[in-house]
Amino acid sequence: MSNMSIRRTLQLWLLLGATTCTMIAGLMTFSVMHDEANELFDRQLRQLVVTVPYNFTFIPVTPSDNEAEDDIVVQVWDNAEKLIYVAPTVNPLPRALMEGYSLLEFNDQSWRVYAKMIKGNFVQAAQPRATRNELAGQMALGAIAPFVLLIPALLLLIWFVIRRGLRPLNQVTQAVSSRSIDSLQSITVTATPPEIRPLVDALNDLLIRLEQAWAAQRTFVADAAHELRSPLTAFKLQLQRAEKASDKEQRAIVYHKLLERLDRTTHVVQQLLTLARHEPQGKAQSNVDIADVVAVAKASITDFAPLAEAKDIDLGLDVVTDSVKVSIAPESLRILLNNLIDNAIRYTSNGGSVDVAIQEATDKVILNVSDNGPGIPSEDRERVFDRFYRREDSGEVGSGLGLAIVSTIAARYSANIRLEASNNGGTLVSVIFTV
């Protein structure tokens, strides 16, 4: 039954339940009507006994050989216990042993008897139980006949109600099946029942994430094509120059430039892949990992220490506690901080300084990376987070993706970024996490 449709499952169980309830109600009605019919017959026997006249002259009866069968038999005995009246004239029944209601067995047949002493005469009325049960059954069956006729009506009603109740599901199905990869707008269902609303909301959230993923894919392909076109063209030109080189020295120069371009292209590809992996994918997950900012900062500073020493840059960490936790995946925090430190070291002159500081507020954790480099003009502070944006006067070769990656990761984990001038004239980038 696990593969059965919801419609058929509802129809089956509702029909089964309705039929069962109808049968139970019919059986209860049958039992009640059967009992009431027997009570009615008992009152009829009593009425016959009490309405027998008392003052007429009784004529001794000579019974016939006919046997009592289906009719009610009325009999009267005098003080001498002599049968003086029987109607209809049949082979008489024995006298009951007591007054009131009782059962009497006669000629393999069971009788229901009511007897009473009236004016010195013993009067009894009897009726075959088989006849009573048959009549009572007929009355009871007549009472439950509407229940039998009700089952087809219930089936029709169940079919109509289920069809109408599942109409919103059909609308959702049609809305989803009609969508293409280029048509990912939210689903709108008129008069959505509360039971269907969570499904529609979940599908709409999925469509939003699919739209974002599809947009990110298109952007990634466009970015990759845009950024790799020039290096590949340069590769081709350098290889052509290498083919035309006349001596080893000239070929060595060309090969060295080829390796430099290859390193740059490899860095761009790595940055593009990092950016693609951290594109927002709809709602943030509720089970985000917890990262220790202090531990990640110490690891990043250790990784960039050789690069800082090569430029004689003082790379330091300023913290007041040994552990500060924020809601972000540790790997994402590492990539964010690495890009900030890498940018700071790249654009800081030899002998300068780069400082990483972690501050805690009431409901915030602020990660600061500052340097004493040339700084970023205020008119460019918004654009530096765009992909592939590089200031012409920066003097450094890069992919233009570092701060774009930082911005993407921060947006994914609902963190804010603030960029301003540092106290020593350089750049201060602050990433603010809400805790």
DRENLOTOR-695416 format. One record per residue (C-alpha): x, y negated, z negated. Coordinates in steps of 0.1 Angstrom, whole numbers, plus 5000, padded with zeros to 4 digits. Example, Ala and Ser with C-alpha at 12.3 -4.5 7.8 and 13.67 -1.06 7.14 Angstrom:
{atom {5123 5045 4922}}
{atom {5137 5011 4929}}
// end
This chain:
{atom {5000 5000 5000}}
{atom {5030 4977 4998}}
{atom {5029 4972 5035}}
{atom {4992 4964 5036}}
{atom {4983 4928 5044}}
{atom {4970 4905 5016}}
{atom {4937 4902 5034}}
{atom {4931 4940 5035}}
{atom {4944 4944 5000}}
{atom {4920 4918 4987}}
{atom {4891 4933 5007}}
{atom {4899 4968 4995}}
{atom {4902 4960 4958}}
{atom {4873 4935 4957}}
{atom {4850 4959 4975}}
{atom {4861 4987 4952}}
{atom {4856 4965 4922}}
{atom {4822 4952 4934}}
{atom {4811 4988 4943}}
{atom {4822 5001 4910}}
{atom {4804 4974 4891}}
{atom {4773 4978 4912}}
{atom {4773 5015 4905}}
{atom {4778 5010 4868}}
{atom {4750 4984 4867}}
{atom {4728 5008 4888}}
{atom {4734 5037 4864}}
{atom {4727 5016 4834}}
{atom {4695 5003 4850}}
{atom {4686 5039 4859}}
{atom {4691 5050 4823}}
{atom {4672 5020 4808}}
{atom {4643 5024 4833}}
{atom {4642 5062 4827}}
{atom {4639 5056 4789}}
{atom {4613 5029 4794}}
{atom {4593 5052 4817}}
{atom {4593 5079 4790}}
{atom {4582 5054 4764}}
{atom {4554 5044 4787}}
{atom {4543 5080 4791}}
{atom {4544 5085 4753}}
{atom {4522 5055 4748}}
{atom {4498 5069 4774}}
{atom {4496 5102 4755}}
{atom {4489 5084 4722}}
{atom {4463 5062 4739}}
{atom {4445 5093 4753}}
{atom {4444 5109 4718}}
{atom {4431 5079 4700}}
{atom {4404 5072 4726}}
{atom {4388 5107 4724}}
{atom {4351 5101 4712}}
{atom {4344 5114 4677}}
{atom {4306 5117 4675}}
{atom {4296 5138 4705}}
{atom {4286 5174 4702}}
{atom {4315 5196 4711}}
{atom {4307 5226 4733}}
{atom {4328 5257 4727}}
{atom {4352 5262 4756}}
{atom {4358 5294 4776}}
{atom {4391 5287 4793}}
{atom {4398 5298 4828}}
{atom {4428 5317 4840}}
{atom {4444 5286 4856}}
{atom {4477 5275 4841}}
{atom {4484 5240 4831}}
{atom {4509 5224 4855}}
{atom {4513 5187 4862}}
{atom {4483 5170 4847}}
{atom {4480 5157 4812}}
{atom {4461 5182 4790}}
{atom {4438 5170 4762}}
{atom {4427 5196 4736}}
{atom {4406 5195 4704}}
{atom {4404 5219 4675}}
{atom {4378 5218 4648}}
{atom {4382 5223 4610}}
{atom {4383 5261 4615}}
{atom {4412 5256 4640}}
{atom {4389 5268 4668}}
{atom {4396 5253 4702}}
{atom {4364 5234 4711}}
{atom {4375 5212 4739}}
{atom {4401 5212 4767}}
{atom {4404 5191 4798}}
{atom {4412 5199 4824}}
{atom {4399 5235 4821}}
{atom {4431 5255 4821}}
{atom {4447 5282 4802}}
{atom {4451 5263 4769}}
{atom {4483 5253 4753}}
{atom {4491 5264 4717}}
{atom {4483 5240 4690}}
{atom {4511 5217 4679}}
{atom {4526 5224 4645}}
{atom {4525 5188 4633}}
{atom {4511 5155 4640}}
{atom {4529 5129 4660}}
{atom {4553 5135 4689}}
{atom {4569 5169 4694}}
{atom {4581 5193 4721}}
{atom {4562 5225 4729}}
{atom {4575 5254 4749}}
{atom {4548 5274 4768}}
{atom {4552 5298 4797}}
{atom {4588 5288 4804}}
{atom {4578 5252 4806}}
{atom {4586 5223 4782}}
{atom {4558 5199 4772}}
{atom {4558 5166 4755}}
{atom {4529 5165 4729}}
{atom {4513 5139 4708}}
{atom {4488 5152 4681}}
{atom {4467 5135 4654}}
{atom {4439 5145 4629}}
{atom {4408 5125 4638}}
{atom {4375 5129 4618}}
{atom {4385 5164 4607}}
{atom {4394 5175 4643}}
{atom {4429 5181 4655}}
{atom {4434 5163 4688}}
{atom {4465 5166 4710}}
{atom {4476 5154 4745}}
{atom {4504 5171 4763}}
{atom {4523 5165 4795}}
{atom {4550 5186 4812}}
{atom {4585 5172 4807}}
{atom {4594 5180 4843}}
{atom {4566 5159 4856}}
{atom {4576 5130 4832}}
{atom {4612 5132 4843}}
{atom {4603 5132 4880}}
{atom {4580 5102 4876}}
{atom {4606 5084 4854}}
{atom {4633 5092 4880}}
{atom {4612 5078 4908}}
{atom {4606 5046 4889}}
{atom {4643 5043 4880}}
{atom {4654 5049 4916}}
{atom {4630 5022 4927}}
{atom {4646 4998 4903}}
{atom {4682 5005 4915}}
{atom {4673 5004 4952}}
{atom {4682 4967 4954}}
{atom {4717 4975 4940}}
{atom {4723 4999 4969}}
{atom {4712 4973 4994}}
{atom {4734 4948 4977}}
{atom {4766 4966 4986}}
{atom {4766 4956 5023}}
{atom {4757 4921 5014}}
{atom {4787 4921 4989}}
{atom {4810 4934 5017}}
{atom {4799 4906 5040}}
{atom {4803 4880 5013}}
{atom {4838 4893 5003}}
{atom {4849 4892 5040}}
{atom {4836 4856 5043}}
{atom {4852 4844 5011}}
{atom {4886 4860 5018}}
{atom {4886 4846 5053}}
{atom {4878 4812 5041}}
{atom {4902 4814 5011}}
{atom {4932 4825 5033}}
{atom {4926 4798 5058}}
{atom {4953 4775 5043}}
{atom {4978 4804 5046}}
{atom {4969 4808 5083}}
{atom {4974 4770 5087}}
{atom {5009 4773 5071}}
{atom {5017 4803 5093}}
{atom {5007 4784 5125}}
{atom {5026 4753 5114}}
{atom {5058 4773 5107}}
{atom {5056 4795 5138}}
{atom {5051 4765 5161}}
{atom {5083 4748 5148}}
{atom {5116 4749 5168}}
{atom {5151 4741 5157}}
{atom {5145 4706 5169}}
{atom {5112 4702 5152}}
{atom {5118 4704 5114}}
{atom {5093 4679 5101}}
{atom {5075 4686 5069}}
{atom {5044 4709 5070}}
{atom {5011 4692 5063}}
{atom {4981 4713 5054}}
{atom {4948 4696 5048}}
{atom {4931 4703 5014}}
{atom {4960 4724 5002}}
{atom {4948 4746 4972}}
{atom {4970 4745 4941}}
{atom {4980 4781 4947}}
{atom {4994 4773 4981}}
{atom {5010 4740 4972}}
{atom {5043 4756 4957}}
{atom {5047 4776 4989}}
{atom {5042 4745 5011}}
{atom {5066 4725 4989}}
{atom {5092 4753 4991}}
{atom {5089 4755 5029}}
{atom {5092 4717 5032}}
{atom {5123 4717 5010}}
{atom {5137 4745 5032}}
{atom {5129 4725 5063}}
{atom {5146 4695 5049}}
{atom {5177 4715 5041}}
{atom {5177 4731 5076}}
{atom {5174 4696 5091}}
{atom {5203 4684 5070}}
{atom {5224 4715 5079}}
{atom {5215 4711 5116}}
{atom {5224 4675 5115}}
{atom {5257 4683 5097}}
{atom {5265 4709 5123}}
{atom {5258 4684 5151}}
{atom {5279 4658 5134}}
{atom {5307 4683 5127}}
{atom {5308 4694 5164}}
{atom {5308 4658 5175}}
{atom {5335 4648 5150}}
{atom {5357 4677 5159}}
{atom {5353 4671 5196}}
{atom {5361 4634 5191}}
{atom {5391 4639 5169}}
{atom {5407 4668 5186}}
{atom {5404 4655 5221}}
{atom {5433 4631 5218}}
{atom {5457 4655 5200}}
{atom {5450 4682 5227}}
{atom {5456 4657 5254}}
{atom {5488 4646 5237}}
{atom {5499 4683 5234}}
{atom {5494 4688 5271}}
{atom {5515 4657 5279}}
{atom {5543 4667 5255}}
{atom {5544 4702 5270}}
{atom {5546 4687 5305}}
{atom {5575 4665 5292}}
{atom {5592 4695 5277}}
{atom {5590 4713 5310}}
{atom {5607 4683 5327}}
{atom {5633 4679 5300}}
{atom {5668 4683 5316}}
{atom {5688 4691 5285}}
{atom {5685 4707 5250}}
{atom {5686 4674 5232}}
{atom {5657 4659 5250}}
{atom {5637 4692 5246}}
{atom {5644 4692 5209}}
{atom {5630 4657 5206}}
{atom {5599 4667 5225}}
{atom {5595 4699 5204}}
{atom {5598 4678 5172}}
{atom {5570 4655 5183}}
{atom {5550 4685 5192}}
{atom {5554 4699 5156}}
{atom {5544 4666 5142}}
{atom {5512 4665 5163}}
{atom {5505 4701 5154}}
{atom {5508 4693 5116}}
{atom {5485 4663 5121}}
{atom {5460 4683 5140}}
{atom {5461 4711 5115}}
{atom {5454 4685 5087}}
{atom {5425 4671 5106}}
{atom {5410 4705 5111}}
{atom {5414 4713 5074}}
{atom {5398 4680 5065}}
{atom {5369 4686 5089}}
{atom {5363 4721 5075}}
{atom {5364 4707 5040}}
{atom {5339 4680 5049}}
{atom {5316 4705 5066}}
{atom {5316 4728 5035}}
{atom {5306 4699 5012}}
{atom {5278 4684 5033}}
{atom {5246 4680 5012}}
{atom {5222 4709 5016}}
{atom {5190 4696 5002}}
{atom {5183 4697 4965}}
{atom {5212 4703 4941}}
{atom {5213 4737 4926}}
{atom {5201 4740 4891}}
{atom {5229 4764 4881}}
{atom {5258 4740 4890}}
{atom {5291 4750 4875}}
{atom {5307 4729 4847}}
{atom {5342 4716 4854}}
{atom {5368 4703 4829}}
{atom {5379 4669 4844}}
{atom {5411 4668 4822}}
{atom {5422 4703 4833}}
{atom {5416 4696 4870}}
{atom {5434 4662 4868}}
{atom {5464 4678 4851}}
{atom {5466 4705 4879}}
{atom {5462 4679 4907}}
{atom {5490 4657 4892}}
{atom {5512 4687 4890}}
{atom {5505 4695 4927}}
{atom {5513 4660 4939}}
{atom {5543 4654 4916}}
{atom {5568 4664 4944}}
{atom {5552 4640 4969}}
{atom {5552 4612 4943}}
{atom {5589 4619 4934}}
{atom {5598 4617 4971}}
{atom {5586 4581 4972}}
{atom {5598 4573 4936}}
{atom {5561 4567 4926}}
{atom {5552 4569 4889}}
{atom {5522 4593 4888}}
{atom {5505 4594 4854}}
{atom {5474 4606 4835}}
{atom {5456 4586 4809}}
{atom {5431 4606 4787}}
{atom {5419 4603 4751}}
{atom {5407 4639 4746}}
{atom {5419 4673 4757}}
{atom {5386 4683 4775}}
{atom {5359 4664 4793}}
{atom {5331 4684 4810}}
{atom {5309 4673 4840}}
{atom {5284 4691 4861}}
{atom {5303 4699 4893}}
{atom {5320 4729 4908}}
{atom {5357 4729 4897}}
{atom {5369 4734 4933}}
{atom {5348 4705 4946}}
{atom {5362 4683 4918}}
{atom {5397 4694 4927}}
{atom {5392 4685 4964}}
{atom {5377 4651 4954}}
{atom {5406 4642 4931}}
{atom {5432 4655 4955}}
{atom {5420 4633 4983}}
{atom {5420 4602 4960}}
{atom {5455 4609 4947}}
{atom {5467 4617 4982}}
{atom {5453 4584 4996}}
{atom {5468 4565 4967}}
{atom {5503 4579 4972}}
{atom {5502 4575 5010}}
{atom {5493 4538 5008}}
{atom {5516 4529 4978}}
{atom {5551 4517 4986}}
{atom {5582 4534 4973}}
{atom {5587 4526 4936}}
{atom {5551 4519 4929}}
{atom {5527 4536 4905}}
{atom {5495 4557 4907}}
{atom {5474 4562 4876}}
{atom {5446 4587 4869}}
{atom {5424 4578 4840}}
{atom {5393 4595 4824}}
{atom {5369 4575 4804}}
{atom {5338 4587 4784}}
{atom {5307 4566 4778}}
{atom {5274 4574 4761}}
{atom {5259 4592 4791}}
{atom {5287 4589 4817}}
{atom {5322 4602 4825}}
{atom {5343 4579 4847}}
{atom {5372 4592 4868}}
{atom {5395 4563 4878}}
{atom {5424 4565 4904}}
{atom {5443 4533 4907}}
{atom {5475 4522 4925}}
{atom {5495 4490 4930}}
{atom {5496 4493 4968}}
{atom {5484 4466 4993}}
{atom {5448 4471 4984}}
{atom {5417 4471 5006}}
{atom {5401 4438 5017}}
{atom {5366 4434 5004}}
{atom {5351 4434 5039}}
{atom {5365 4469 5045}}
{atom {5355 4485 5012}}
{atom {5323 4499 5026}}
{atom {5337 4511 5059}}
{atom {5366 4531 5044}}
{atom {5341 4558 5034}}
{atom {5331 4563 5071}}
{atom {5345 4592 5090}}
{atom {5377 4586 5110}}
{atom {5378 4550 5099}}
{atom {5414 4538 5096}}
{atom {5425 4502 5091}}
{atom {5448 4491 5119}}
{atom {5473 4474 5095}}
{atom {5475 4503 5070}}
{atom {5508 4515 5084}}
{atom {5500 4551 5076}}
{atom {5490 4580 5098}}
{atom {5460 4599 5086}}
{atom {5427 4616 5097}}
{atom {5404 4590 5083}}
{atom {5385 4617 5065}}
{atom {5398 4616 5029}}
{atom {5374 4590 5014}}
{atom {5346 4604 5036}}
{atom {5351 4638 5018}}
{atom {5352 4620 4984}}
{atom {5319 4603 4993}}
{atom {5302 4635 5005}}
{atom {5312 4655 4974}}
{atom {5301 4627 4951}}
{atom {5267 4624 4969}}
{atom {5262 4662 4966}}
{atom {5266 4661 4928}}
{atom {5247 4628 4923}}
{atom {5278 4609 4913}}
{atom {5284 4572 4921}}
{atom {5316 4557 4937}}
{atom {5328 4522 4930}}
{atom {5358 4507 4949}}
{atom {5374 4475 4937}}
{atom {5408 4458 4933}}
{atom {5430 4472 4905}}
{atom {5445 4450 4878}}
{atom {5479 4451 4895}}
{atom {5466 4441 4930}}
{atom {5461 4475 4944}}
{atom {5430 4497 4947}}
{atom {5408 4512 4920}}
{atom {5384 4540 4930}}
{atom {5360 4550 4902}}
{atom {5338 4581 4904}}
{atom {5310 4580 4878}}
{atom {5293 4612 4867}}
{atom {5261 4613 4847}}
{atom {5261 4637 4818}}
// end
